[in-house]
């Protein structure tokens, strides 16, 4: 189920990527916005399957899927980084190597944030990890790409989305009925 969800995401991004316009940095920002809006619009279906990837017994499956997703993302991101290098909006010396580092940060970094957040004992700690970690991850990507400071910032506040994700994620992860955590 999670594989189908991600396949639908990448199919949609692959369909829309050729229509992205602007500099490399503008296209990268647009690709991030497309992926974010697609995922947020389908958060309920994601919560039905994605948490299962974070069960210890599914670690190998998660790594295989993340490898597949990274390869698909690379096909989308590398041409954008190459364009950004050519048009000067991204300060990179090796687009292929830079793309690999950026994708490692995005895929592995977000997985580690997710692991830490859902291991947090309180909702406040959970929210702090996501609300500070996601912008920090974007700043790191911005720096690796050599983009101007402030280029990649979250366009909206996802605090309530993160809050709404917690109970169903933990329920799926631990096999319990979802209930909203008490603060």
C-alpha positions as CSV (number, residue, x, y, z in Angstrom):
1,X,0.0,0.0,0.0
2,X,2.8,2.5,0.9
3,X,4.6,1.6,-2.3
4,X,1.5,2.4,-4.4
5,X,1.1,5.7,-2.5
6,X,4.7,6.7,-3.2
7,X,4.5,5.5,-6.8
8,X,1.4,7.7,-7.3
9,X,3.4,10.7,-5.8
10,X,6.4,10.1,-8.1
11,X,4.2,9.5,-11.2
12,X,2.5,12.9,-10.5
13,X,5.8,14.7,-9.9
14,X,7.3,13.1,-13.0
15,X,4.3,14.3,-15.0
16,X,4.5,17.8,-13.7
17,X,8.3,18.3,-13.6
18,X,8.7,19.1,-17.3
19,X,6.3,22.0,-16.9
20,X,8.3,23.7,-14.1
21,X,9.8,27.0,-15.2
22,X,12.4,29.5,-14.0
23,X,15.9,29.1,-12.7
24,X,17.2,25.9,-11.1
25,X,16.5,27.2,-7.6
26,X,12.9,28.3,-8.6
27,X,12.3,24.8,-10.1
28,X,13.7,23.1,-7.0
29,X,11.4,25.2,-4.8
30,X,8.4,24.4,-7.1
31,X,9.2,20.7,-7.0
32,X,9.3,20.8,-3.1
33,X,6.0,22.7,-3.1
34,X,4.4,20.1,-5.4
35,X,5.6,17.2,-3.3
36,X,4.5,18.8,-0.1
37,X,1.0,19.8,-1.3
38,X,0.5,16.3,-2.8
39,X,1.4,14.6,0.5
40,X,-0.6,16.9,2.7
41,X,-3.7,16.4,0.5
42,X,-3.3,12.7,1.0
43,X,-2.3,12.6,4.7
44,X,-5.1,10.2,5.7
45,X,-4.0,7.6,3.2
46,X,-0.4,8.0,4.2
47,X,-1.3,7.4,7.9
48,X,-2.9,4.1,6.9
49,X,0.4,2.7,5.7
50,X,3.5,4.8,6.1
51,X,3.8,4.2,9.9
52,X,4.2,0.5,9.2
53,X,7.6,1.3,7.6
54,X,8.8,2.5,11.0
55,X,8.2,-0.8,12.8
56,X,11.5,-2.5,13.6
57,X,10.6,-5.6,11.7
58,X,10.1,-3.5,8.5
59,X,13.5,-1.8,8.6
60,X,14.8,-3.8,5.6
61,X,11.7,-3.0,3.6
62,X,12.0,0.7,4.5
63,X,15.6,0.8,3.3
64,X,14.7,-0.9,0.0
65,X,11.8,1.5,-0.6
66,X,13.8,4.5,0.3
67,X,16.5,3.4,-2.1
68,X,13.9,3.1,-4.9
69,X,12.4,6.5,-4.0
70,X,15.8,8.1,-3.9
71,X,16.6,6.8,-7.4
72,X,13.3,8.2,-8.7
73,X,13.9,11.5,-6.9
74,X,17.4,11.7,-8.4
75,X,16.0,11.6,-11.9
76,X,13.8,14.6,-11.0
77,X,16.3,16.6,-9.0
78,X,19.6,16.1,-10.9
79,X,18.4,18.1,-14.0
80,X,17.2,20.9,-11.8
81,X,20.6,21.1,-10.0
82,X,22.4,21.0,-13.3
83,X,20.2,23.9,-14.5
84,X,20.9,25.8,-11.3
85,X,24.6,25.4,-11.8
86,X,24.3,26.6,-15.4
87,X,22.2,29.6,-14.6
88,X,24.1,30.5,-11.4
89,X,21.1,30.1,-9.0
90,X,22.9,27.2,-7.3
91,X,26.5,27.3,-6.4
92,X,27.6,23.7,-6.9
93,X,30.8,22.2,-8.5
94,X,29.5,18.7,-9.2
95,X,25.7,18.5,-9.7
96,X,25.6,14.7,-9.5
97,X,27.5,14.5,-6.2
98,X,25.5,17.4,-4.8
99,X,22.2,15.8,-5.8
100,X,23.3,12.6,-4.0
101,X,24.1,14.6,-0.8
102,X,20.9,16.6,-1.0
103,X,18.8,13.4,-1.4
104,X,20.6,11.7,1.5
105,X,19.8,14.7,3.7
106,X,16.2,14.8,2.6
107,X,15.4,11.1,2.7
108,X,17.6,9.9,5.5
109,X,17.3,13.2,7.4
110,X,13.5,13.2,7.4
111,X,13.5,9.5,8.4
112,X,15.7,10.2,11.4
113,X,13.5,13.2,12.3
114,X,10.5,10.9,12.1
115,X,12.2,8.3,14.2
116,X,13.1,10.8,16.9
117,X,9.7,12.6,16.8
118,X,7.7,9.5,17.3
119,X,10.0,8.3,20.1
120,X,9.4,11.5,21.9
121,X,7.6,10.9,25.2
122,X,5.3,14.0,24.9
123,X,3.4,15.7,22.2
124,X,5.3,19.0,23.0
125,X,8.6,17.3,22.4
126,X,7.3,15.5,19.3
127,X,6.1,18.9,17.9
128,X,9.4,20.6,18.8
129,X,11.4,18.0,16.8
130,X,9.3,18.4,13.7
131,X,8.8,22.2,13.9
132,X,12.5,22.8,14.4
133,X,13.9,19.9,12.5
134,X,12.1,20.4,9.2
135,X,13.3,24.0,8.7
136,X,16.8,23.0,9.8
137,X,16.7,20.3,7.2
138,X,15.7,22.8,4.5
139,X,18.5,25.2,5.6
140,X,21.0,22.4,5.3
141,X,19.7,21.5,1.8
142,X,19.9,25.2,0.9
143,X,23.5,25.4,2.0
144,X,24.6,22.2,0.2
145,X,23.0,23.6,-3.0
146,X,24.7,26.9,-2.5
147,X,21.4,28.8,-2.7
148,X,20.9,32.2,-1.2
149,X,20.0,32.2,2.5
150,X,16.2,32.0,3.0
151,X,15.6,30.4,-0.4
152,X,14.0,27.2,1.0
153,X,11.7,28.0,3.8
154,X,8.4,26.3,4.7
155,X,5.6,28.2,3.0
156,X,3.2,27.4,5.8
157,X,3.1,26.3,9.4
158,X,2.6,22.5,9.6
159,X,2.3,22.3,13.4
160,X,-1.4,21.3,13.3
161,X,-0.7,18.7,10.5
162,X,2.1,17.3,12.7
163,X,-0.2,17.2,15.7
164,X,-2.9,15.4,13.7
165,X,-0.4,12.8,12.5
166,X,0.8,11.8,15.9
167,X,-2.0,9.6,17.3
168,X,-2.7,7.6,14.1
169,X,1.0,7.1,13.4
170,X,1.6,5.8,17.0
171,X,-1.5,3.7,16.8
172,X,-0.3,2.1,13.6
173,X,3.2,1.7,14.9
174,X,2.1,0.1,18.1
175,X,-1.1,-1.7,17.0
176,X,-3.4,0.3,19.2
177,X,-6.5,2.4,18.6
178,X,-5.7,6.0,17.7
179,X,-6.5,8.5,20.4
180,X,-5.3,12.1,20.7
181,X,-2.5,12.4,23.2
182,X,-3.1,14.5,26.2
183,X,-0.8,17.5,26.6
